[in-house]
Amino acid sequence: SLGFKNMYVKLSGQFNKGLDQRVITSFKLIDKLGGKKDFKQFVEDNSSRKLYLDGQVTYAKKNKLFDGFMMYRDAARFVSDEMCRLYPYSPVFYSRVKDPDDLYFLVKPAFTAKMLDKFISSVEKYELPGISFRDFGEELSCDFNEDRLVSREKMKQMQCDTFKDIKKRKLGLMINNGNDYALPYADFITNMDFTGTKYLITDERIPFYQIAIHGLVPYTGEAVNLAPSATQAVLNAAAYGGGLYFVFTEKSTEYLQETEYTEYYGAGFHEWKDFAKNIYTRFNKELGGVFNKKITDFENINQFVSRTEYEDGTAVYVNRGNVPAEMGDFTI
């Protein structure tokens, strides 16, 4: 109803305990979201849209008994032969958060294969158009267990074989960040890193990767409404040829108070609706003609202003500074 067209919709937190997803040894939709009946109806009502069910297949939370995951049997191993126990990183204390409730494991590739089968077959069962991975296509791990050694190269091949199988089944594929081996199979890439690591020896940023793939695979940077600065996220998208990405919840983010999901404080749809509509309308009007065009040139004119040129001759100037910039006969 807001006029958004050609949307790619990622459905996150729909099954197996929600955003804090458990292993996919079984597939259970969230009852509080309506369960099977309402989910099927939702998919039918949105048959004209590009829906991608989001999940992860390389990690396991510390689960309850009889869920199919046994850490001593199914966890991957470090080169020291220790189990790959993992903890979240705290940006406050600059260290691991060693809370037992936050513990998770990298799983062995054989267990990943089991989860893949269940995940893909469930997407087909509910007749969804596509599948979205939080991990495949971005993260590449290995298993140093002496009895079942799997190198990163083998894991890369496993991911590519999975992508090929998804395409054979005529399903769409969405990934994060976008490793190059996944590009031939991806319909859409979200959360692409536009700025890279801020090394002190770096003089300026050049979007080499975006120049290489623009016009071949559509992509976005971080979610505009979850970024530290929504304005900078929009300007980065304009400069690097990305689309607009938003993460929305229908209910107010007041419901997230005193929960473990503070990163979604900016996700309330009704609070961002007008902003999203306005910036989408402007993006579509001014940049809609170049989304499928190749980037032929990029220049950082100064510290704040960049110029991106496309194969049809269109040039996009972006000013990240706080004051207008004079560019010959026009001002940005």
DRENDO-1510 file (C-alpha; in Angstrom, 1 decimal, always signed):
<recs>
REC; n; res; u; v; w
REC; 1; SER; +0.0; +0.0; +0.0 .
REC; 2; LEU; +3.0; +2.3; +0.4 .
REC; 3; GLY; +4.0; +1.8; -3.3 .
REC; 4; PHE; +7.0; -0.4; -2.8 .
REC; 5; LYS; +7.7; -2.5; -5.9 .
REC; 6; ASN; +10.1; -5.3; -6.7 .
REC; 7; MET; +10.6; -6.1; -3.1 .
REC; 8; TYR; +12.7; -9.0; -1.8 .
REC; 9; VAL; +11.2; -10.1; +1.6 .
REC; 10; LYS; +13.3; -12.0; +4.1 .
REC; 11; LEU; +11.2; -13.7; +6.8 .
REC; 12; SER; +13.2; -14.1; +10.0 .
REC; 13; GLY; +12.3; -15.8; +13.2 .
REC; 14; GLN; +9.4; -17.8; +11.8 .
REC; 15; PHE; +10.3; -21.2; +13.2 .
REC; 16; ASN; +12.2; -23.3; +15.8 .
REC; 17; LYS; +12.1; -20.8; +18.7 .
REC; 18; GLY; +12.3; -17.6; +16.5 .
REC; 19; LEU; +15.3; -15.4; +15.9 .
REC; 20; ASP; +17.3; -17.4; +18.5 .
REC; 21; GLN; +16.9; -20.3; +16.2 .
REC; 22; ARG; +17.5; -23.9; +17.4 .
REC; 23; VAL; +18.9; -26.7; +15.2 .
REC; 24; ILE; +16.7; -27.8; +12.3 .
REC; 25; THR; +16.4; -31.4; +13.1 .
REC; 26; SER; +12.7; -30.8; +13.0 .
REC; 27; PHE; +10.7; -27.8; +11.7 .
REC; 28; LYS; +8.1; -26.1; +13.9 .
REC; 29; LEU; +6.5; -22.8; +13.1 .
REC; 30; ILE; +5.9; -20.3; +15.9 .
REC; 31; ASP; +2.5; -20.8; +17.4 .
REC; 32; LYS; +2.2; -17.2; +18.6 .
REC; 33; LEU; +2.7; -16.1; +15.0 .
REC; 34; GLY; -0.3; -18.2; +13.9 .
REC; 35; GLY; +1.2; -21.6; +13.3 .
REC; 36; LYS; +0.8; -23.7; +10.2 .
REC; 37; LYS; -2.6; -22.5; +9.0 .
REC; 38; ASP; -1.9; -18.8; +9.2 .
REC; 39; PHE; +1.6; -19.2; +7.7 .
REC; 40; LYS; +0.2; -21.1; +4.7 .
REC; 41; GLN; -2.4; -18.4; +4.2 .
REC; 42; PHE; +0.3; -15.7; +4.5 .
REC; 43; VAL; +2.3; -17.4; +1.8 .
REC; 44; GLU; -0.7; -17.7; -0.5 .
REC; 45; ASP; -1.7; -14.1; +0.1 .
REC; 46; ASN; +1.8; -13.0; -0.9 .
REC; 47; SER; +2.3; -15.3; -3.9 .
REC; 48; SER; +3.2; -12.4; -6.1 .
REC; 49; ARG; +6.1; -11.3; -3.8 .
REC; 50; LYS; +9.6; -12.7; -3.5 .
REC; 51; LEU; +9.5; -14.4; +0.0 .
REC; 52; TYR; +12.6; -16.0; +1.4 .
REC; 53; LEU; +12.5; -18.0; +4.6 .
REC; 54; ASP; +15.6; -17.2; +6.7 .
REC; 55; GLY; +17.6; -19.7; +8.8 .
REC; 56; GLN; +21.1; -20.9; +9.7 .
REC; 57; VAL; +22.5; -24.4; +9.3 .
REC; 58; THR; +26.1; -24.2; +10.7 .
REC; 59; TYR; +25.5; -23.4; +14.4 .
REC; 60; ALA; +23.7; -25.0; +17.3 .
REC; 61; LYS; +22.5; -23.4; +20.5 .
REC; 62; LYS; +22.8; -25.4; +23.7 .
REC; 63; ASN; +19.6; -27.3; +23.3 .
REC; 64; LYS; +17.2; -29.4; +25.3 .
REC; 65; LEU; +17.5; -33.2; +25.5 .
REC; 66; PHE; +16.3; -35.3; +22.5 .
REC; 67; ASP; +16.5; -32.5; +20.0 .
REC; 68; GLY; +18.8; -34.5; +17.7 .
REC; 69; PHE; +22.0; -32.5; +18.6 .
REC; 70; MET; +24.7; -34.0; +20.9 .
REC; 71; MET; +27.7; -31.7; +21.3 .
REC; 72; TYR; +30.3; -34.5; +21.8 .
REC; 73; ARG; +29.1; -36.2; +18.6 .
REC; 74; ASP; +27.9; -33.3; +16.4 .
REC; 75; ALA; +30.1; -30.3; +17.2 .
REC; 76; ALA; +33.0; -29.5; +14.9 .
REC; 77; ARG; +36.6; -29.4; +16.3 .
REC; 78; PHE; +39.3; -26.9; +16.5 .
REC; 79; VAL; +42.8; -27.8; +15.3 .
REC; 80; SER; +43.5; -28.6; +19.0 .
REC; 81; ASP; +40.7; -31.2; +18.8 .
REC; 82; GLU; +38.6; -29.2; +21.3 .
REC; 83; MET; +34.9; -28.8; +20.5 .
REC; 84; CYS; +34.1; -25.5; +18.8 .
REC; 85; ARG; +32.4; -23.9; +21.8 .
REC; 86; LEU; +31.5; -20.3; +20.9 .
REC; 87; TYR; +30.3; -17.3; +22.8 .
REC; 88; PRO; +29.0; -13.9; +21.7 .
REC; 89; TYR; +31.4; -10.9; +21.7 .
REC; 90; SER; +30.7; -8.0; +24.1 .
REC; 91; PRO; +31.3; -4.6; +22.6 .
REC; 92; VAL; +31.2; -3.2; +26.1 .
REC; 93; PHE; +33.9; -5.4; +27.7 .
REC; 94; TYR; +35.8; -6.3; +24.5 .
REC; 95; SER; +35.7; -9.9; +25.4 .
REC; 96; ARG; +33.6; -13.1; +25.2 .
REC; 97; VAL; +30.3; -13.2; +27.1 .
REC; 98; LYS; +30.7; -16.5; +29.0 .
REC; 99; ASP; +27.1; -16.9; +30.0 .
REC; 100; PRO; +26.1; -20.6; +29.7 .
REC; 101; ASP; +22.8; -19.5; +28.2 .
REC; 102; ASP; +24.7; -17.8; +25.3 .
REC; 103; LEU; +26.9; -20.7; +24.5 .
REC; 104; TYR; +26.6; -22.1; +21.0 .
REC; 105; PHE; +28.5; -24.6; +18.8 .
REC; 106; LEU; +29.9; -24.8; +15.3 .
REC; 107; VAL; +28.5; -28.1; +14.0 .
REC; 108; LYS; +30.2; -30.7; +11.9 .
REC; 109; PRO; +29.4; -30.7; +8.2 .
REC; 110; ALA; +27.5; -34.0; +8.3 .
REC; 111; PHE; +25.1; -32.4; +10.8 .
REC; 112; THR; +24.8; -29.3; +8.7 .
REC; 113; ALA; +23.8; -31.6; +5.8 .
REC; 114; LYS; +21.0; -33.0; +7.9 .
REC; 115; MET; +19.7; -29.6; +8.8 .
REC; 116; LEU; +19.9; -28.5; +5.1 .
REC; 117; ASP; +17.7; -31.4; +4.0 .
REC; 118; LYS; +15.1; -30.5; +6.6 .
REC; 119; PHE; +15.2; -26.8; +5.9 .
REC; 120; ILE; +15.0; -27.0; +2.1 .
REC; 121; SER; +12.2; -29.6; +2.2 .
REC; 122; SER; +10.2; -27.5; +4.7 .
REC; 123; VAL; +10.5; -24.5; +2.3 .
REC; 124; GLU; +9.2; -26.6; -0.5 .
REC; 125; LYS; +6.4; -28.0; +1.7 .
REC; 126; TYR; +5.0; -24.6; +2.5 .
REC; 127; GLU; +5.5; -23.6; -1.2 .
REC; 128; LEU; +7.8; -20.6; -0.4 .
REC; 129; PRO; +9.5; -19.0; -3.5 .
REC; 130; GLY; +12.9; -18.8; -1.8 .
REC; 131; ILE; +15.3; -19.6; +0.9 .
REC; 132; SER; +17.6; -17.3; +2.9 .
REC; 133; PHE; +20.8; -18.3; +4.7 .
REC; 134; ARG; +22.3; -16.3; +7.6 .
REC; 135; ASP; +25.5; -18.2; +7.3 .
REC; 136; PHE; +26.0; -20.0; +4.0 .
REC; 137; GLY; +27.5; -17.7; +1.4 .
REC; 138; GLU; +29.2; -15.6; +4.0 .
REC; 139; GLU; +30.9; -17.8; +6.6 .
REC; 140; LEU; +33.2; -20.6; +5.6 .
REC; 141; SER; +34.4; -23.0; +8.3 .
REC; 142; CYS; +36.1; -26.4; +8.6 .
REC; 143; ASP; +36.3; -29.4; +11.0 .
REC; 144; PHE; +39.7; -30.6; +12.3 .
REC; 145; ASN; +38.3; -33.8; +13.7 .
REC; 146; GLU; +41.0; -36.4; +12.8 .
REC; 147; ASP; +38.4; -39.0; +11.9 .
REC; 148; ARG; +36.3; -36.7; +9.7 .
REC; 149; LEU; +38.6; -33.9; +8.5 .
REC; 150; VAL; +36.8; -31.4; +6.4 .
REC; 151; SER; +38.8; -28.5; +4.9 .
REC; 152; ARG; +37.5; -25.1; +4.1 .
REC; 153; GLU; +37.8; -26.0; +0.4 .
REC; 154; LYS; +35.5; -29.0; +0.9 .
REC; 155; MET; +33.1; -26.9; +2.9 .
REC; 156; LYS; +33.0; -24.3; +0.1 .
REC; 157; GLN; +32.2; -27.1; -2.4 .
REC; 158; MET; +29.4; -28.3; -0.1 .
REC; 159; GLN; +27.9; -24.8; +0.0 .
REC; 160; CYS; +28.1; -24.6; -3.8 .
REC; 161; ASP; +26.5; -28.0; -4.2 .
REC; 162; THR; +23.7; -26.8; -1.9 .
REC; 163; PHE; +23.2; -23.7; -4.0 .
REC; 164; LYS; +23.1; -25.8; -7.2 .
REC; 165; ASP; +20.5; -28.1; -5.6 .
REC; 166; ILE; +18.4; -25.1; -4.6 .
REC; 167; LYS; +18.4; -23.8; -8.1 .
REC; 168; LYS; +17.5; -27.2; -9.5 .
REC; 169; ARG; +14.5; -27.2; -7.2 .
REC; 170; LYS; +13.6; -23.8; -8.7 .
REC; 171; LEU; +13.9; -22.0; -5.4 .
REC; 172; GLY; +15.3; -18.5; -5.0 .
REC; 173; LEU; +18.4; -17.9; -2.9 .
REC; 174; MET; +19.3; -14.9; -0.6 .
REC; 175; ILE; +22.6; -14.6; +1.2 .
REC; 176; ASN; +24.5; -12.2; +3.5 .
REC; 177; ASN; +27.6; -10.2; +2.5 .
REC; 178; GLY; +28.2; -12.3; -0.6 .
REC; 179; ASN; +31.3; -14.4; -1.0 .
REC; 180; ASP; +32.3; -14.6; -4.7 .
REC; 181; TYR; +31.7; -18.4; -5.0 .
REC; 182; ALA; +28.0; -17.9; -4.1 .
REC; 183; LEU; +27.4; -15.1; -6.7 .
REC; 184; PRO; +26.4; -17.4; -9.6 .
REC; 185; TYR; +23.5; -18.7; -7.5 .
REC; 186; ALA; +22.3; -15.7; -5.4 .
REC; 187; ASP; +19.2; -13.7; -6.3 .
REC; 188; PHE; +19.9; -11.1; -3.7 .
REC; 189; ILE; +22.6; -10.1; -1.2 .
REC; 190; THR; +21.9; -8.3; +2.1 .
REC; 191; ASN; +24.3; -6.9; +4.7 .
REC; 192; MET; +27.1; -6.4; +2.3 .
REC; 193; ASP; +30.2; -4.7; +3.8 .
REC; 194; PHE; +30.5; -1.4; +1.9 .
REC; 195; THR; +33.3; +0.2; +4.0 .
REC; 196; GLY; +35.7; -2.6; +4.9 .
REC; 197; THR; +38.2; -2.6; +7.7 .
REC; 198; LYS; +39.3; +0.8; +8.8 .
REC; 199; TYR; +43.1; +0.3; +8.8 .
REC; 200; LEU; +45.1; +3.4; +9.6 .
REC; 201; ILE; +47.1; +3.0; +6.4 .
REC; 202; THR; +44.0; +3.3; +4.2 .
REC; 203; ASP; +43.9; +6.6; +2.4 .
REC; 204; GLU; +40.4; +6.2; +0.9 .
REC; 205; ARG; +37.8; +3.6; +0.2 .
REC; 206; ILE; +37.2; +2.3; -3.3 .
REC; 207; PRO; +34.2; -0.1; -3.9 .
REC; 208; PHE; +36.1; -2.7; -5.9 .
REC; 209; TYR; +33.7; -5.6; -5.2 .
REC; 210; GLN; +30.6; -3.5; -5.9 .
REC; 211; ILE; +32.2; -2.3; -9.2 .
REC; 212; ALA; +32.8; -5.9; -10.2 .
REC; 213; ILE; +29.3; -7.2; -9.5 .
REC; 214; HIS; +26.9; -4.3; -10.0 .
REC; 215; GLY; +24.3; -5.1; -12.6 .
REC; 216; LEU; +24.8; -8.8; -12.1 .
REC; 217; VAL; +23.5; -9.4; -8.6 .
REC; 218; PRO; +21.4; -6.9; -6.6 .
REC; 219; TYR; +22.7; -6.1; -3.2 .
REC; 220; THR; +22.2; -3.9; -0.1 .
REC; 221; GLY; +24.4; -2.8; +2.8 .
REC; 222; GLU; +23.3; -2.9; +6.4 .
REC; 223; ALA; +19.7; -2.2; +7.4 .
REC; 224; VAL; +19.0; +1.5; +7.2 .
REC; 225; ASN; +16.9; +1.6; +10.3 .
REC; 226; LEU; +19.4; -0.5; +12.4 .
REC; 227; ALA; +22.5; +1.4; +11.3 .
REC; 228; PRO; +24.3; +3.8; +13.7 .
REC; 229; SER; +23.3; +6.5; +11.2 .
REC; 230; ALA; +20.4; +6.0; +8.9 .
REC; 231; THR; +21.6; +9.0; +6.8 .
REC; 232; GLN; +25.0; +7.5; +6.3 .
REC; 233; ALA; +23.5; +4.1; +5.4 .
REC; 234; VAL; +21.4; +5.7; +2.7 .
REC; 235; LEU; +24.4; +7.7; +1.3 .
REC; 236; ASN; +26.5; +4.6; +1.2 .
REC; 237; ALA; +23.9; +2.8; -0.7 .
REC; 238; ALA; +23.6; +5.6; -3.2 .
REC; 239; ALA; +27.4; +5.8; -3.6 .
REC; 240; TYR; +28.1; +2.1; -4.0 .
REC; 241; GLY; +25.1; +1.1; -6.1 .
REC; 242; GLY; +23.2; -0.7; -3.4 .
REC; 243; GLY; +19.5; -1.0; -2.8 .
REC; 244; LEU; +17.6; -0.1; +0.4 .
REC; 245; TYR; +17.3; -2.6; +3.2 .
REC; 246; PHE; +15.0; -2.3; +6.2 .
REC; 247; VAL; +14.3; -4.7; +9.1 .
REC; 248; PHE; +10.8; -4.3; +10.4 .
REC; 249; THR; +8.6; -5.6; +13.2 .
REC; 250; GLU; +4.9; -5.0; +13.2 .
REC; 251; LYS; +4.6; -4.4; +17.0 .
REC; 252; SER; +6.2; -1.5; +18.7 .
REC; 253; THR; +9.8; -2.0; +19.9 .
REC; 254; GLU; +8.6; -1.2; +23.4 .
REC; 255; TYR; +8.0; -5.0; +23.6 .
REC; 256; LEU; +11.8; -5.5; +23.3 .
REC; 257; GLN; +12.6; -3.8; +26.6 .
REC; 258; GLU; +14.4; -6.0; +29.0 .
REC; 259; THR; +15.0; -8.7; +26.4 .
REC; 260; GLU; +18.1; -10.0; +24.6 .
REC; 261; TYR; +17.1; -8.3; +21.3 .
REC; 262; THR; +18.2; -4.7; +21.8 .
REC; 263; GLU; +19.8; -4.6; +18.4 .
REC; 264; TYR; +16.2; -4.4; +17.0 .
REC; 265; TYR; +15.2; -1.2; +18.9 .
REC; 266; GLY; +15.0; +0.6; +15.6 .
REC; 267; ALA; +12.8; -2.0; +13.8 .
REC; 268; GLY; +9.3; -0.7; +14.6 .
REC; 269; PHE; +7.5; -0.4; +11.2 .
REC; 270; HIS; +5.1; +2.3; +12.2 .
REC; 271; GLU; +7.8; +4.5; +13.5 .
REC; 272; TRP; +9.8; +4.2; +10.2 .
REC; 273; LYS; +7.0; +3.9; +7.7 .
REC; 274; ASP; +7.0; +7.5; +6.5 .
REC; 275; PHE; +10.8; +7.7; +6.3 .
REC; 276; ALA; +11.0; +4.4; +4.4 .
REC; 277; LYS; +8.3; +5.6; +1.9 .
REC; 278; ASN; +10.0; +8.9; +1.3 .
REC; 279; ILE; +13.5; +7.6; +0.8 .
REC; 280; TYR; +12.3; +4.7; -1.3 .
REC; 281; THR; +10.4; +7.2; -3.6 .
REC; 282; ARG; +13.4; +9.4; -4.0 .
REC; 283; PHE; +15.7; +6.4; -4.6 .
REC; 284; ASN; +13.4; +4.9; -7.2 .
REC; 285; LYS; +13.0; +8.3; -9.0 .
REC; 286; GLU; +16.7; +9.3; -9.1 .
REC; 287; LEU; +18.5; +5.9; -9.1 .
REC; 288; GLY; +16.0; +3.4; -10.4 .
REC; 289; GLY; +17.5; +3.5; -13.9 .
REC; 290; VAL; +20.9; +2.4; -12.9 .
REC; 291; PHE; +20.3; -0.6; -10.7 .
REC; 292; ASN; +20.8; -3.0; -13.5 .
REC; 293; LYS; +23.7; -1.1; -15.1 .
REC; 294; LYS; +27.4; -1.8; -14.7 .
REC; 295; ILE; +29.6; +0.7; -12.8 .
REC; 296; THR; +32.3; +2.0; -15.2 .
REC; 297; ASP; +34.0; +4.5; -13.0 .
REC; 298; PHE; +34.3; +5.7; -9.4 .
REC; 299; GLU; +36.1; +8.7; -7.9 .
REC; 300; ASN; +36.5; +10.2; -4.5 .
REC; 301; ILE; +36.5; +13.9; -5.5 .
REC; 302; ASN; +37.5; +14.9; -2.0 .
REC; 303; GLN; +37.1; +13.7; +1.6 .
REC; 304; PHE; +33.3; +13.9; +1.5 .
REC; 305; VAL; +32.2; +13.8; -2.1 .
REC; 306; SER; +32.2; +10.8; -4.4 .
REC; 307; ARG; +31.2; +10.2; -8.0 .
REC; 308; THR; +29.9; +6.9; -9.4 .
REC; 309; GLU; +29.5; +6.5; -13.2 .
REC; 310; TYR; +27.4; +3.9; -14.9 .
REC; 311; GLU; +27.6; +2.3; -18.4 .
REC; 312; ASP; +24.8; +4.5; -19.7 .
REC; 313; GLY; +26.7; +7.7; -18.8 .
REC; 314; THR; +24.7; +8.4; -15.6 .
REC; 315; ALA; +26.8; +9.9; -12.9 .
REC; 316; VAL; +25.8; +9.8; -9.2 .
REC; 317; TYR; +27.3; +12.4; -6.9 .
REC; 318; VAL; +27.1; +11.8; -3.1 .
REC; 319; ASN; +28.1; +14.3; -0.4 .
REC; 320; ARG; +28.7; +12.8; +3.0 .
REC; 321; GLY; +29.8; +16.1; +4.5 .
REC; 322; ASN; +27.7; +18.5; +6.7 .
REC; 323; VAL; +27.8; +21.4; +4.3 .
REC; 324; PRO; +26.8; +21.7; +0.6 .
REC; 325; ALA; +29.6; +21.1; -1.9 .
REC; 326; GLU; +30.0; +23.1; -5.1 .
REC; 327; MET; +30.5; +20.9; -8.2 .
REC; 328; GLY; +31.0; +23.4; -11.0 .
REC; 329; ASP; +27.5; +24.4; -12.2 .
REC; 330; PHE; +25.6; +22.5; -9.5 .
REC; 331; THR; +25.6; +22.1; -5.7 .
REC; 332; ILE; +25.1; +18.9; -3.7 .
</recs>
